Amino acid sequence: MENSEFVRKHGLEAFMEQQKEKYTCSKCGGIISIHDRKCSECQAKMDD
Ligand SMILES: [Zn+2]
C-alpha cells in the first residue's frame, strides 16, 4: 500500500504530518471530512 511505503521511507511522524495537512482546510484551517472531502467549517470542497 502507498501509505505504508511512505511510512517506511519517511517515518510515522512525517506520515502523520502529511495526513494532518491533507485533512486540514487550506482556507480556514477547519477539519476536512474524509468521506465527502469537504471542509466541516466553510464547506470548501477539496479535490485531492
Ligand atoms: Zn474550510
mmCIF file of the protein (N, C-alpha, C, O) and its ligand, coordinates in Angstrom:
data_MODEL
# 
_entry.id   MODEL 
# 
loop_
_entity.id 
_entity.type 
_entity.pdbx_number_of_molecules 
1 polymer     1 
2 non-polymer 1 
# 
_entity_poly.entity_id                      1 
_entity_poly.type                           'polypeptide(L)' 
_entity_poly.nstd_linkage                   no 
_entity_poly.nstd_monomer                   no 
_entity_poly.pdbx_seq_one_letter_code       MENSEFVRKHGLEAFMEQQKEKYTCSKCGGIISIHDRKCSECQAKMDD 
_entity_poly.pdbx_seq_one_letter_code_can   MENSEFVRKHGLEAFMEQQKEKYTCSKCGGIISIHDRKCSECQAKMDD 
_entity_poly.pdbx_strand_id                 A 
# 
loop_
_entity_poly_seq.entity_id 
_entity_poly_seq.num 
_entity_poly_seq.mon_id 
_entity_poly_seq.hetero 
1 1  MET n 
1 2  GLU n 
1 3  ASN n 
1 4  SER n 
1 5  GLU n 
1 6  PHE n 
1 7  VAL n 
1 8  ARG n 
1 9  LYS n 
1 10 HIS n 
1 11 GLY n 
1 12 LEU n 
1 13 GLU n 
1 14 ALA n 
1 15 PHE n 
1 16 MET n 
1 17 GLU n 
1 18 GLN n 
1 19 GLN n 
1 20 LYS n 
1 21 GLU n 
1 22 LYS n 
1 23 TYR n 
1 24 THR n 
1 25 CYS n 
1 26 SER n 
1 27 LYS n 
1 28 CYS n 
1 29 GLY n 
1 30 GLY n 
1 31 ILE n 
1 32 ILE n 
1 33 SER n 
1 34 ILE n 
1 35 HIS n 
1 36 ASP n 
1 37 ARG n 
1 38 LYS n 
1 39 CYS n 
1 40 SER n 
1 41 GLU n 
1 42 CYS n 
1 43 GLN n 
1 44 ALA n 
1 45 LYS n 
1 46 MET n 
1 47 ASP n 
1 48 ASP n 
# 
loop_
_struct_asym.id 
_struct_asym.entity_id 
A 1 
B 2 
# 
loop_
_chem_comp.id 
_chem_comp.type 
_chem_comp.mon_nstd_flag 
ALA 'L-peptide linking' y 
ARG 'L-peptide linking' y 
ASN 'L-peptide linking' y 
ASP 'L-peptide linking' y 
CYS 'L-peptide linking' y 
GLN 'L-peptide linking' y 
GLU 'L-peptide linking' y 
GLY 'peptide linking'   y 
HIS 'L-peptide linking' y 
ILE 'L-peptide linking' y 
LEU 'L-peptide linking' y 
LYS 'L-peptide linking' y 
MET 'L-peptide linking' y 
PHE 'L-peptide linking' y 
SER 'L-peptide linking' y 
THR 'L-peptide linking' y 
TYR 'L-peptide linking' y 
VAL 'L-peptide linking' y 
ZN  non-polymer         . 
# 
_pdbx_entity_nonpoly.entity_id   2 
_pdbx_entity_nonpoly.name        ? 
_pdbx_entity_nonpoly.comp_id     ZN 
# 
_pdbx_nonpoly_scheme.asym_id         B 
_pdbx_nonpoly_scheme.entity_id       2 
_pdbx_nonpoly_scheme.mon_id          ZN 
_pdbx_nonpoly_scheme.ndb_seq_num     1 
_pdbx_nonpoly_scheme.pdb_seq_num     101 
_pdbx_nonpoly_scheme.auth_seq_num    101 
_pdbx_nonpoly_scheme.pdb_mon_id      ZN 
_pdbx_nonpoly_scheme.auth_mon_id     ZN 
_pdbx_nonpoly_scheme.pdb_strand_id   A 
_pdbx_nonpoly_scheme.pdb_ins_code    . 
# 
loop_
_atom_site.group_PDB 
_atom_site.id 
_atom_site.type_symbol 
_atom_site.label_atom_id 
_atom_site.label_alt_id 
_atom_site.label_comp_id 
_atom_site.label_asym_id 
_atom_site.label_entity_id 
_atom_site.label_seq_id 
_atom_site.pdbx_PDB_ins_code 
_atom_site.Cartn_x 
_atom_site.Cartn_y 
_atom_site.Cartn_z 
_atom_site.occupancy 
_atom_site.B_iso_or_equiv 
_atom_site.pdbx_formal_charge 
_atom_site.auth_seq_id 
_atom_site.auth_comp_id 
_atom_site.auth_asym_id 
_atom_site.auth_atom_id 
_atom_site.pdbx_PDB_model_num 
ATOM   1   N  N  . MET A 1 1  ? 0.839   -1.201 0.000  1.00 0.00 ? 1   MET A N  1 
ATOM   2   C  CA . MET A 1 1  ? 0.000   0.000  0.000  1.00 0.00 ? 1   MET A CA 1 
ATOM   3   C  C  . MET A 1 1  ? 0.875   1.253  0.000  1.00 0.00 ? 1   MET A C  1 
ATOM   4   O  O  . MET A 1 1  ? 1.991   1.250  0.518  1.00 0.00 ? 1   MET A O  1 
ATOM   5   N  N  . GLU A 1 2  ? 0.359   2.287  -0.572 1.00 0.00 ? 2   GLU A N  1 
ATOM   6   C  CA . GLU A 1 2  ? 1.118   3.520  -0.738 1.00 0.00 ? 2   GLU A CA 1 
ATOM   7   C  C  . GLU A 1 2  ? 1.509   4.134  0.610  1.00 0.00 ? 2   GLU A C  1 
ATOM   8   O  O  . GLU A 1 2  ? 2.624   4.629  0.776  1.00 0.00 ? 2   GLU A O  1 
ATOM   9   N  N  . ASN A 1 3  ? 0.591   4.095  1.553  1.00 0.00 ? 3   ASN A N  1 
ATOM   10  C  CA . ASN A 1 3  ? 0.821   4.712  2.848  1.00 0.00 ? 3   ASN A CA 1 
ATOM   11  C  C  . ASN A 1 3  ? 1.937   4.044  3.638  1.00 0.00 ? 3   ASN A C  1 
ATOM   12  O  O  . ASN A 1 3  ? 2.791   4.719  4.215  1.00 0.00 ? 3   ASN A O  1 
ATOM   13  N  N  . SER A 1 4  ? 1.927   2.730  3.662  1.00 0.00 ? 4   SER A N  1 
ATOM   14  C  CA . SER A 1 4  ? 2.955   2.008  4.413  1.00 0.00 ? 4   SER A CA 1 
ATOM   15  C  C  . SER A 1 4  ? 4.326   2.198  3.777  1.00 0.00 ? 4   SER A C  1 
ATOM   16  O  O  . SER A 1 4  ? 5.356   2.175  4.451  1.00 0.00 ? 4   SER A O  1 
ATOM   17  N  N  . GLU A 1 5  ? 4.310   2.384  2.475  1.00 0.00 ? 5   GLU A N  1 
ATOM   18  C  CA . GLU A 1 5  ? 5.550   2.662  1.756  1.00 0.00 ? 5   GLU A CA 1 
ATOM   19  C  C  . GLU A 1 5  ? 6.107   4.022  2.192  1.00 0.00 ? 5   GLU A C  1 
ATOM   20  O  O  . GLU A 1 5  ? 7.312   4.183  2.389  1.00 0.00 ? 5   GLU A O  1 
ATOM   21  N  N  . PHE A 1 6  ? 5.224   4.968  2.332  1.00 0.00 ? 6   PHE A N  1 
ATOM   22  C  CA . PHE A 1 6  ? 5.619   6.310  2.767  1.00 0.00 ? 6   PHE A CA 1 
ATOM   23  C  C  . PHE A 1 6  ? 6.179   6.256  4.182  1.00 0.00 ? 6   PHE A C  1 
ATOM   24  O  O  . PHE A 1 6  ? 7.207   6.869  4.468  1.00 0.00 ? 6   PHE A O  1 
ATOM   25  N  N  . VAL A 1 7  ? 5.512   5.531  5.063  1.00 0.00 ? 7   VAL A N  1 
ATOM   26  C  CA . VAL A 1 7  ? 5.948   5.415  6.460  1.00 0.00 ? 7   VAL A CA 1 
ATOM   27  C  C  . VAL A 1 7  ? 7.326   4.773  6.538  1.00 0.00 ? 7   VAL A C  1 
ATOM   28  O  O  . VAL A 1 7  ? 8.178   5.174  7.332  1.00 0.00 ? 7   VAL A O  1 
ATOM   29  N  N  . ARG A 1 8  ? 7.521   3.770  5.694  1.00 0.00 ? 8   ARG A N  1 
ATOM   30  C  CA . ARG A 1 8  ? 8.798   3.064  5.671  1.00 0.00 ? 8   ARG A CA 1 
ATOM   31  C  C  . ARG A 1 8  ? 9.938   4.006  5.243  1.00 0.00 ? 8   ARG A C  1 
ATOM   32  O  O  . ARG A 1 8  ? 11.054  3.933  5.759  1.00 0.00 ? 8   ARG A O  1 
ATOM   33  N  N  . LYS A 1 9  ? 9.629   4.869  4.309  1.00 0.00 ? 9   LYS A N  1 
ATOM   34  C  CA . LYS A 1 9  ? 10.646  5.761  3.772  1.00 0.00 ? 9   LYS A CA 1 
ATOM   35  C  C  . LYS A 1 9  ? 10.879  6.983  4.651  1.00 0.00 ? 9   LYS A C  1 
ATOM   36  O  O  . LYS A 1 9  ? 12.017  7.396  4.876  1.00 0.00 ? 9   LYS A O  1 
ATOM   37  N  N  . HIS A 1 10 ? 9.790   7.551  5.140  1.00 0.00 ? 10  HIS A N  1 
ATOM   38  C  CA . HIS A 1 10 ? 9.901   8.847  5.814  1.00 0.00 ? 10  HIS A CA 1 
ATOM   39  C  C  . HIS A 1 10 ? 9.625   8.797  7.308  1.00 0.00 ? 10  HIS A C  1 
ATOM   40  O  O  . HIS A 1 10 ? 9.921   9.749  8.030  1.00 0.00 ? 10  HIS A O  1 
ATOM   41  N  N  . GLY A 1 11 ? 9.060   7.693  7.772  1.00 0.00 ? 11  GLY A N  1 
ATOM   42  C  CA . GLY A 1 11 ? 8.754   7.576  9.193  1.00 0.00 ? 11  GLY A CA 1 
ATOM   43  C  C  . GLY A 1 11 ? 7.315   7.942  9.484  1.00 0.00 ? 11  GLY A C  1 
ATOM   44  O  O  . GLY A 1 11 ? 6.658   8.631  8.704  1.00 0.00 ? 11  GLY A O  1 
ATOM   45  N  N  . LEU A 1 12 ? 6.835   7.462  10.636 1.00 0.00 ? 12  LEU A N  1 
ATOM   46  C  CA . LEU A 1 12 ? 5.438   7.646  11.002 1.00 0.00 ? 12  LEU A CA 1 
ATOM   47  C  C  . LEU A 1 12 ? 5.116   9.108  11.282 1.00 0.00 ? 12  LEU A C  1 
ATOM   48  O  O  . LEU A 1 12 ? 4.018   9.580  10.985 1.00 0.00 ? 12  LEU A O  1 
ATOM   49  N  N  . GLU A 1 13 ? 6.063   9.805  11.844 1.00 0.00 ? 13  GLU A N  1 
ATOM   50  C  CA . GLU A 1 13 ? 5.830   11.198 12.206 1.00 0.00 ? 13  GLU A CA 1 
ATOM   51  C  C  . GLU A 1 13 ? 5.573   12.056 10.961 1.00 0.00 ? 13  GLU A C  1 
ATOM   52  O  O  . GLU A 1 13 ? 4.682   12.905 10.950 1.00 0.00 ? 13  GLU A O  1 
ATOM   53  N  N  . ALA A 1 14 ? 6.363   11.818 9.927  1.00 0.00 ? 14  ALA A N  1 
ATOM   54  C  CA . ALA A 1 14 ? 6.194   12.545 8.674  1.00 0.00 ? 14  ALA A CA 1 
ATOM   55  C  C  . ALA A 1 14 ? 4.864   12.182 8.034  1.00 0.00 ? 14  ALA A C  1 
ATOM   56  O  O  . ALA A 1 14 ? 4.206   13.018 7.415  1.00 0.00 ? 14  ALA A O  1 
ATOM   57  N  N  . PHE A 1 15 ? 4.485   10.935 8.192  1.00 0.00 ? 15  PHE A N  1 
ATOM   58  C  CA . PHE A 1 15 ? 3.207   10.471 7.654  1.00 0.00 ? 15  PHE A CA 1 
ATOM   59  C  C  . PHE A 1 15 ? 2.036   11.165 8.347  1.00 0.00 ? 15  PHE A C  1 
ATOM   60  O  O  . PHE A 1 15 ? 1.094   11.617 7.696  1.00 0.00 ? 15  PHE A O  1 
ATOM   61  N  N  . MET A 1 16 ? 2.108   11.242 9.685  1.00 0.00 ? 16  MET A N  1 
ATOM   62  C  CA . MET A 1 16 ? 1.057   11.896 10.453 1.00 0.00 ? 16  MET A CA 1 
ATOM   63  C  C  . MET A 1 16 ? 0.943   13.371 10.086 1.00 0.00 ? 16  MET A C  1 
ATOM   64  O  O  . MET A 1 16 ? -0.151  13.927 9.994  1.00 0.00 ? 16  MET A O  1 
ATOM   65  N  N  . GLU A 1 17 ? 2.089   13.981 9.882  1.00 0.00 ? 17  GLU A N  1 
ATOM   66  C  CA . GLU A 1 17 ? 2.137   15.385 9.497  1.00 0.00 ? 17  GLU A CA 1 
ATOM   67  C  C  . GLU A 1 17 ? 1.484   15.587 8.130  1.00 0.00 ? 17  GLU A C  1 
ATOM   68  O  O  . GLU A 1 17 ? 0.742   16.546 7.914  1.00 0.00 ? 17  GLU A O  1 
ATOM   69  N  N  . GLN A 1 18 ? 1.770   14.681 7.234  1.00 0.00 ? 18  GLN A N  1 
ATOM   70  C  CA . GLN A 1 18 ? 1.200   14.743 5.891  1.00 0.00 ? 18  GLN A CA 1 
ATOM   71  C  C  . GLN A 1 18 ? -0.317  14.561 5.928  1.00 0.00 ? 18  GLN A C  1 
ATOM   72  O  O  . GLN A 1 18 ? -1.058  15.254 5.229  1.00 0.00 ? 18  GLN A O  1 
ATOM   73  N  N  . GLN A 1 19 ? -0.759  13.627 6.748  1.00 0.00 ? 19  GLN A N  1 
ATOM   74  C  CA . GLN A 1 19 ? -2.192  13.374 6.863  1.00 0.00 ? 19  GLN A CA 1 
ATOM   75  C  C  . GLN A 1 19 ? -2.909  14.572 7.468  1.00 0.00 ? 19  GLN A C  1 
ATOM   76  O  O  . GLN A 1 19 ? -4.003  14.941 7.041  1.00 0.00 ? 19  GLN A O  1 
ATOM   77  N  N  . LYS A 1 20 ? -2.277  15.169 8.464  1.00 0.00 ? 20  LYS A N  1 
ATOM   78  C  CA . LYS A 1 20 ? -2.852  16.324 9.138  1.00 0.00 ? 20  LYS A CA 1 
ATOM   79  C  C  . LYS A 1 20 ? -3.057  17.454 8.147  1.00 0.00 ? 20  LYS A C  1 
ATOM   80  O  O  . LYS A 1 20 ? -4.081  18.137 8.147  1.00 0.00 ? 20  LYS A O  1 
ATOM   81  N  N  . GLU A 1 21 ? -2.061  17.628 7.310  1.00 0.00 ? 21  GLU A N  1 
ATOM   82  C  CA . GLU A 1 21 ? -2.111  18.680 6.307  1.00 0.00 ? 21  GLU A CA 1 
ATOM   83  C  C  . GLU A 1 21 ? -3.192  18.375 5.271  1.00 0.00 ? 21  GLU A C  1 
ATOM   84  O  O  . GLU A 1 21 ? -3.905  19.262 4.802  1.00 0.00 ? 21  GLU A O  1 
ATOM   85  N  N  . LYS A 1 22 ? -3.283  17.125 4.942  1.00 0.00 ? 22  LYS A N  1 
ATOM   86  C  CA . LYS A 1 22 ? -4.228  16.664 3.930  1.00 0.00 ? 22  LYS A CA 1 
ATOM   87  C  C  . LYS A 1 22 ? -5.668  16.894 4.370  1.00 0.00 ? 22  LYS A C  1 
ATOM   88  O  O  . LYS A 1 22 ? -6.544  17.176 3.552  1.00 0.00 ? 22  LYS A O  1 
ATOM   89  N  N  . TYR A 1 23 ? -5.900  16.769 5.674  1.00 0.00 ? 23  TYR A N  1 
ATOM   90  C  CA . TYR A 1 23 ? -7.259  16.889 6.175  1.00 0.00 ? 23  TYR A CA 1 
ATOM   91  C  C  . TYR A 1 23 ? -7.493  18.176 6.950  1.00 0.00 ? 23  TYR A C  1 
ATOM   92  O  O  . TYR A 1 23 ? -8.384  18.265 7.795  1.00 0.00 ? 23  TYR A O  1 
ATOM   93  N  N  . THR A 1 24 ? -6.670  19.169 6.640  1.00 0.00 ? 24  THR A N  1 
ATOM   94  C  CA . THR A 1 24 ? -6.886  20.492 7.199  1.00 0.00 ? 24  THR A CA 1 
ATOM   95  C  C  . THR A 1 24 ? -7.208  21.442 6.054  1.00 0.00 ? 24  THR A C  1 
ATOM   96  O  O  . THR A 1 24 ? -6.479  21.501 5.064  1.00 0.00 ? 24  THR A O  1 
ATOM   97  N  N  . CYS A 1 25 ? -8.291  22.177 6.190  1.00 0.00 ? 25  CYS A N  1 
ATOM   98  C  CA . CYS A 1 25 ? -8.707  23.097 5.150  1.00 0.00 ? 25  CYS A CA 1 
ATOM   99  C  C  . CYS A 1 25 ? -7.669  24.198 4.954  1.00 0.00 ? 25  CYS A C  1 
ATOM   100 O  O  . CYS A 1 25 ? -7.221  24.826 5.913  1.00 0.00 ? 25  CYS A O  1 
ATOM   101 N  N  . SER A 1 26 ? -7.298  24.418 3.709  1.00 0.00 ? 26  SER A N  1 
ATOM   102 C  CA . SER A 1 26 ? -6.285  25.430 3.428  1.00 0.00 ? 26  SER A CA 1 
ATOM   103 C  C  . SER A 1 26 ? -6.871  26.836 3.503  1.00 0.00 ? 26  SER A C  1 
ATOM   104 O  O  . SER A 1 26 ? -6.137  27.823 3.557  1.00 0.00 ? 26  SER A O  1 
ATOM   105 N  N  . LYS A 1 27 ? -8.181  26.916 3.506  1.00 0.00 ? 27  LYS A N  1 
ATOM   106 C  CA . LYS A 1 27 ? -8.836  28.226 3.539  1.00 0.00 ? 27  LYS A CA 1 
ATOM   107 C  C  . LYS A 1 27 ? -9.089  28.706 4.962  1.00 0.00 ? 27  LYS A C  1 
ATOM   108 O  O  . LYS A 1 27 ? -8.828  29.864 5.288  1.00 0.00 ? 27  LYS A O  1 
ATOM   109 N  N  . CYS A 1 28 ? -9.597  27.815 5.806  1.00 0.00 ? 28  CYS A N  1 
ATOM   110 C  CA . CYS A 1 28 ? -9.976  28.248 7.149  1.00 0.00 ? 28  CYS A CA 1 
ATOM   111 C  C  . CYS A 1 28 ? -9.307  27.438 8.259  1.00 0.00 ? 28  CYS A C  1 
ATOM   112 O  O  . CYS A 1 28 ? -9.441  27.780 9.434  1.00 0.00 ? 28  CYS A O  1 
ATOM   113 N  N  . GLY A 1 29 ? -8.602  26.388 7.909  1.00 0.00 ? 29  GLY A N  1 
ATOM   114 C  CA . GLY A 1 29 ? -7.936  25.568 8.923  1.00 0.00 ? 29  GLY A CA 1 
ATOM   115 C  C  . GLY A 1 29 ? -8.866  24.585 9.601  1.00 0.00 ? 29  GLY A C  1 
ATOM   116 O  O  . GLY A 1 29 ? -8.500  23.943 10.586 1.00 0.00 ? 29  GLY A O  1 
ATOM   117 N  N  . GLY A 1 30 ? -10.074 24.472 9.066  1.00 0.00 ? 30  GLY A N  1 
ATOM   118 C  CA . GLY A 1 30 ? -11.043 23.528 9.617  1.00 0.00 ? 30  GLY A CA 1 
ATOM   119 C  C  . GLY A 1 30 ? -10.707 22.093 9.249  1.00 0.00 ? 30  GLY A C  1 
ATOM   120 O  O  . GLY A 1 30 ? -9.772  21.831 8.493  1.00 0.00 ? 30  GLY A O  1 
ATOM   121 N  N  . ILE A 1 31 ? -11.485 21.174 9.795  1.00 0.00 ? 31  ILE A N  1 
ATOM   122 C  CA . ILE A 1 31 ? -11.243 19.755 9.535  1.00 0.00 ? 31  ILE A CA 1 
ATOM   123 C  C  . ILE A 1 31 ? -12.024 19.304 8.316  1.00 0.00 ? 31  ILE A C  1 
ATOM   124 O  O  . ILE A 1 31 ? -13.223 19.555 8.193  1.00 0.00 ? 31  ILE A O  1 
ATOM   125 N  N  . ILE A 1 32 ? -11.321 18.633 7.419  1.00 0.00 ? 32  ILE A N  1 
ATOM   126 C  CA . ILE A 1 32 ? -11.948 18.140 6.198  1.00 0.00 ? 32  ILE A CA 1 
ATOM   127 C  C  . ILE A 1 32 ? -12.445 16.721 6.407  1.00 0.00 ? 32  ILE A C  1 
ATOM   128 O  O  . ILE A 1 32 ? -11.708 15.846 6.862  1.00 0.00 ? 32  ILE A O  1 
ATOM   129 N  N  . SER A 1 33 ? -13.703 16.511 6.068  1.00 0.00 ? 33  SER A N  1 
ATOM   130 C  CA . SER A 1 33 ? -14.301 15.190 6.202  1.00 0.00 ? 33  SER A CA 1 
ATOM   131 C  C  . SER A 1 33 ? -13.639 14.209 5.237  1.00 0.00 ? 33  SER A C  1 
ATOM   132 O  O  . SER A 1 33 ? -13.460 14.503 4.056  1.00 0.00 ? 33  SER A O  1 
ATOM   133 N  N  . ILE A 1 34 ? -13.286 13.056 5.756  1.00 0.00 ? 34  ILE A N  1 
ATOM   134 C  CA . ILE A 1 34 ? -12.645 12.031 4.940  1.00 0.00 ? 34  ILE A CA 1 
ATOM   135 C  C  . ILE A 1 34 ? -13.636 11.476 3.917  1.00 0.00 ? 34  ILE A C  1 
ATOM   136 O  O  . ILE A 1 34 ? -13.254 11.084 2.815  1.00 0.00 ? 34  ILE A O  1 
ATOM   137 N  N  . HIS A 1 35 ? -14.901 11.448 4.295  1.00 0.00 ? 35  HIS A N  1 
ATOM   138 C  CA . HIS A 1 35 ? -15.915 10.795 3.465  1.00 0.00 ? 35  HIS A CA 1 
ATOM   139 C  C  . HIS A 1 35 ? -16.294 11.604 2.224  1.00 0.00 ? 35  HIS A C  1 
ATOM   140 O  O  . HIS A 1 35 ? -16.299 11.075 1.112  1.00 0.00 ? 35  HIS A O  1 
ATOM   141 N  N  . ASP A 1 36 ? -16.611 12.886 2.418  1.00 0.00 ? 36  ASP A N  1 
ATOM   142 C  CA . ASP A 1 36 ? -17.014 13.683 1.253  1.00 0.00 ? 36  ASP A CA 1 
ATOM   143 C  C  . ASP A 1 36 ? -15.967 14.719 0.854  1.00 0.00 ? 36  ASP A C  1 
ATOM   144 O  O  . ASP A 1 36 ? -16.177 15.498 -0.076 1.00 0.00 ? 36  ASP A O  1 
ATOM   145 N  N  . ARG A 1 37 ? -14.821 14.721 1.574  1.00 0.00 ? 37  ARG A N  1 
ATOM   146 C  CA . ARG A 1 37 ? -13.717 15.628 1.259  1.00 0.00 ? 37  ARG A CA 1 
ATOM   147 C  C  . ARG A 1 37 ? -14.167 17.084 1.230  1.00 0.00 ? 37  ARG A C  1 
ATOM   148 O  O  . ARG A 1 37 ? -13.793 17.861 0.353  1.00 0.00 ? 37  ARG A O  1 
ATOM   149 N  N  . LYS A 1 38 ? -14.973 17.415 2.209  1.00 0.00 ? 38  LYS A N  1 
ATOM   150 C  CA . LYS A 1 38 ? -15.486 18.764 2.310  1.00 0.00 ? 38  LYS A CA 1 
ATOM   151 C  C  . LYS A 1 38 ? -15.160 19.304 3.685  1.00 0.00 ? 38  LYS A C  1 
ATOM   152 O  O  . LYS A 1 38 ? -15.226 18.584 4.682  1.00 0.00 ? 38  LYS A O  1 
ATOM   153 N  N  . CYS A 1 39 ? -14.800 20.600 3.730  1.00 0.00 ? 39  CYS A N  1 
ATOM   154 C  CA . CYS A 1 39 ? -14.479 21.220 5.000  1.00 0.00 ? 39  CYS A CA 1 
ATOM   155 C  C  . CYS A 1 39 ? -15.728 21.304 5.877  1.00 0.00 ? 39  CYS A C  1 
ATOM   156 O  O  . CYS A 1 39 ? -16.795 21.717 5.421  1.00 0.00 ? 39  CYS A O  1 
ATOM   157 N  N  . SER A 1 40 ? -15.578 20.909 7.134  1.00 0.00 ? 40  SER A N  1 
ATOM   158 C  CA . SER A 1 40 ? -16.726 20.943 8.036  1.00 0.00 ? 40  SER A CA 1 
ATOM   159 C  C  . SER A 1 40 ? -17.020 22.358 8.516  1.00 0.00 ? 40  SER A C  1 
ATOM   160 O  O  . SER A 1 40 ? -18.089 22.625 9.064  1.00 0.00 ? 40  SER A O  1 
ATOM   161 N  N  . GLU A 1 41 ? -16.079 23.252 8.311  1.00 0.00 ? 41  GLU A N  1 
ATOM   162 C  CA . GLU A 1 41 ? -16.246 24.635 8.759  1.00 0.00 ? 41  GLU A CA 1 
ATOM   163 C  C  . GLU A 1 41 ? -16.807 25.533 7.664  1.00 0.00 ? 41  GLU A C  1 
ATOM   164 O  O  . GLU A 1 41 ? -17.850 26.160 7.849  1.00 0.00 ? 41  GLU A O  1 
ATOM   165 N  N  . CYS A 1 42 ? -16.114 25.600 6.515  1.00 0.00 ? 42  CYS A N  1 
ATOM   166 C  CA . CYS A 1 42 ? -16.502 26.538 5.458  1.00 0.00 ? 42  CYS A CA 1 
ATOM   167 C  C  . CYS A 1 42 ? -17.101 25.824 4.233  1.00 0.00 ? 42  CYS A C  1 
ATOM   168 O  O  . CYS A 1 42 ? -17.446 26.465 3.240  1.00 0.00 ? 42  CYS A O  1 
ATOM   169 N  N  . GLN A 1 43 ? -17.218 24.503 4.319  1.00 0.00 ? 43  GLN A N  1 
ATOM   170 C  CA . GLN A 1 43 ? -17.838 23.684 3.262  1.00 0.00 ? 43  GLN A CA 1 
ATOM   171 C  C  . GLN A 1 43 ? -17.036 23.689 1.961  1.00 0.00 ? 43  GLN A C  1 
ATOM   172 O  O  . GLN A 1 43 ? -17.554 23.279 0.922  1.00 0.00 ? 43  GLN A O  1 
ATOM   173 N  N  . ALA A 1 44 ? -15.790 24.142 1.997  1.00 0.00 ? 44  ALA A N  1 
ATOM   174 C  CA . ALA A 1 44 ? -14.969 24.135 0.791  1.00 0.00 ? 44  ALA A CA 1 
ATOM   175 C  C  . ALA A 1 44 ? -14.705 22.695 0.366  1.00 0.00 ? 44  ALA A C  1 
ATOM   176 O  O  . ALA A 1 44 ? -14.425 21.830 1.195  1.00 0.00 ? 44  ALA A O  1 
ATOM   177 N  N  . LYS A 1 45 ? -14.798 22.457 -0.913 1.00 0.00 ? 45  LYS A N  1 
ATOM   178 C  CA . LYS A 1 45 ? -14.582 21.109 -1.430 1.00 0.00 ? 45  LYS A CA 1 
ATOM   179 C  C  . LYS A 1 45 ? -13.101 20.921 -1.793 1.00 0.00 ? 45  LYS A C  1 
ATOM   180 O  O  . LYS A 1 45 ? -12.514 21.738 -2.502 1.00 0.00 ? 45  LYS A O  1 
ATOM   181 N  N  . MET A 1 46 ? -12.522 19.846 -1.300 1.00 0.00 ? 46  MET A N  1 
ATOM   182 C  CA . MET A 1 46 ? -11.139 19.536 -1.598 1.00 0.00 ? 46  MET A CA 1 
ATOM   183 C  C  . MET A 1 46 ? -11.077 18.512 -2.720 1.00 0.00 ? 46  MET A C  1 
ATOM   184 O  O  . MET A 1 46 ? -11.703 17.456 -2.639 1.00 0.00 ? 46  MET A O  1 
ATOM   185 N  N  . ASP A 1 47 ? -10.336 18.820 -3.746 1.00 0.00 ? 47  ASP A N  1 
ATOM   186 C  CA . ASP A 1 47 ? -10.245 17.901 -4.878 1.00 0.00 ? 47  ASP A CA 1 
ATOM   187 C  C  . ASP A 1 47 ? -9.321  16.734 -4.576 1.00 0.00 ? 47  ASP A C  1 
ATOM   188 O  O  . ASP A 1 47 ? -9.672  15.573 -4.786 1.00 0.00 ? 47  ASP A O  1 
ATOM   189 N  N  . ASP A 1 48 ? -8.117  17.063 -4.073 1.00 0.00 ? 48  ASP A N  1 
ATOM   190 C  CA . ASP A 1 48 ? -7.192  15.989 -3.738 1.00 0.00 ? 48  ASP A CA 1 
ATOM   191 C  C  . ASP A 1 48 ? -6.096  16.454 -2.792 1.00 0.00 ? 48  ASP A C  1 
ATOM   192 O  O  . ASP A 1 48 ? -5.232  15.663 -2.413 1.00 0.00 ? 48  ASP A O  1 
HETATM 193 ZN ZN . ZN  B 2 .  ? -12.627 25.465 5.492  1.00 0.00 2 101 ZN  A ZN 1 
# 
